[in-house]
Amino acid sequence: RESTVANSVEICVLRPTATSRRGQKHFVHLPLSEPQLLENSDDNCKYREKMAVNMLRLTVCRGTSFSRFQARAFLSTLSRQQAPLTSFVASQKLAPYQPQVTTVRLASADANYVNIWKAERLLAASLLAVIPGAFMFPNAVMDSLLAISVTMHLHWGVETIVVDYVRPSIFGAMIPKVAVGAVYALSISALVGLLYFNFTDVGIVKAVQLVWSL
């Protein structure tokens, strides 16, 4: 039950005392003082919610419109009273803000990535002239130039993939170094094999022509 007298709130507990002949129960009102309710805000909120549910059950069982109106008015007042208490408890549980400082590791000054990127673009553009020239003028020099250009182009492409995806933050410090070393070993082996094939056999261009003639 809620009664407003001089801006004060009186909370009462309903306890059954006796049962009439018609089967209706009589209740006695036990008021609780406001300081007792505010001793613990968490217990107070739980207590009020539980009491509100009990009042709703009581009004449904009794079936009177006046008691339902009283229960709805009590619930609206209860929600307004719990809002500042809940916000106060939540604010007390929040951790204080602490700014986070992170360090950014910049690339070393010795790594001139801009020049390497320009060299890759120039090499890719030069392949448009080297590949047709090697087939138009088949000789050992053009075959060697073709072998060097294609090997360097493939090496830079595979190295970029390995550096981007085999990162130390994921695989540790050792595996990325081994992966880059394997790329260099594969590129050197491919270049040596192509040069050996050019000078001791028919060459790259002649081998491609023989394959297409089959």
N, C-alpha and C positions, 0 to 999 in steps of 0.2 A: 504494500500500500504506500502511496506517496501523498503527502500533504504538504502544501507550501504555506508556511507561517513565518513572516518576517524574513523571507528569502532563505529559509533553512529547509533541509531535506530530512524527512523522517522515514527510515526504512524499517519495515515490520516483518517479522517472521510469523507465518500462519501455522499453528499447530492444532490438530484436531483434539477436542476435549470430550465431546459426547455425540451421540447419534440420536436424532429424533425418531418419532414413530414412523414418519414418512420416508425414512431412510436418508435424510439429509444430515450432513455432519456440521457441527458448530465449531468454529475456530476461535482461538484466542490470539490477540495481537501482541507480539513481544517486540517492542521497539529497540533498535540498536542505535547507539549514539554515533555521530559523525566521526569523532576521533578514533573510535574503534575500527571504523571502516577504512580509514586512511592510514592505518599503521603499516600495511603492506599493500602497495598498489597492485601487484600481480594477483595476490590472493583476493583483493577487493574486486578486481575486474572479473575473476572467475566466479566469485560468490554472486555478484550481481547478475551475471549471465545465467547461472544456474537458477537463481530465484526468479528471473524473468521467464524462463522456460516452465518452471513449476506454476507460475501464475497463469500462463497461457493454457496449460493443461487443465488447471482448475476452472477457468472461464469456459473452456469448451465443454467440460463435464456439466457445469451448471446451466449453460445455455442462455444466460440473460444478456440482453444487449447492453445494459448499463455496465455490467462487469467487464464485457469485452471492450467497451470504450475506455474504462479505467486501465485495462491492461495495455492497450495501444498507447495511451497517454504516458504510462509509465515507461514503456519501451522507448518512446521518442525522447523523453527526458533522460533515460539511462544512456542512450547513445550520445547525447550531447555532453553528458558528464564524463563519459569514458574517453572521449576524443582527446582532451588535454592531458589526461593521465597516461593514455597510451603513447602519445607523442613525447611526453616527458620521459617515460621509461625507455622508449626507443632511442631518444637522443642521448641518454646516459650510457647506453650500450655501444654507441658508435665509437670507433677508434679515432683518435685525433689524426688530422691530415699531416702526412709527412712527405715532403717533396722528394722525388727520386731523381738521382743524378746518374746518368749513364755515360760511359766513355766510348768514343767512336775511334776505331782504329783506321787511320788514313793510309792510303797506299804510299809506298816508299817513292822517293824522288827519282831513284835509279830506273824504275820501270816506266819506260816511255811508251805507254800504250797507244798514244795518238799516232806516233810514227809507225808502229806496227800495223795499226788499222789502215793507215794510208798505203802502206806497202801491200797489204792484202788486196785493197781495191785496185791498185795498179797492176798487180799480178793477175787478178781476175779479168781485167780489161785486156791485158796482153795476150791472154789465152785465145781471145777472138782472132788474133792475127797469127799466133804460133801454130795452132792446130791446122788451119787451112794451109799455111806455108809449108809445114812438114809434109803434107800430102802432095803439094804442088812441086816441091823440090826435095825429093827423098834422098837424103844422104846422112852420114854419121853425125854431122854437126847438128842438123835439124832434129834428128832423133834424140840426141843428147839434150838439146834445148827443150824439147817436148817432155822428156823424162824428168828433167829438173823442175820445170814449171808445174807439171801435174803433181809431182810428189810434194812440192812445197805448198801448193794449194790444198791438197788433202791433209797435209800435216797440220797446218794452221786451223783448219776446220775441226779436225778430231781433237786437237789440243784445247780448243775453246770449249768443246762439249765436255771434256774431262774436267777442266778447271771449274766450269759452271755447276756440274752435277756431283762431282766427287769432291765435296767440300770438307775441310777439316772439322767444321762444327758438327758434321754428321758421322764421318768415318774416322775421325781422329787425325793425328798429325802424320802418321806413317803411310797410310794407304793412299792419300792423294799424291804424295811424292813418288810412290811406286808406280801409280797409274800414269803420271806424266813421264816418268822414265821409260815406261813401256811404250808410250806413244813415240818418243824419240827413237828408241831402238827399232821399232817397226818401220818408221819412216826412213831411217838410215839403211836398214836392210833392203827395203823396197828400192831405194835409189841406187844402191850398189848393184842389185840384181838387174835393174833395167839398163844401167850403163854397161854391165858385163854382157848382156844380151845384145846391145847395140854394136859393140866392137868385136864380138866373137861369133855372132850369128847374123841373121838377115836384118835385124833391127825391128823397132816397134811398128813403123809404118808398113814395111813389107810384110810383117806377120799379120797385121790387120787386113791387108789386101788379100793375102792367101786365105784367111778365114772367110772373107766375103766371096771369094771365088769358088768355094766348095758348093 
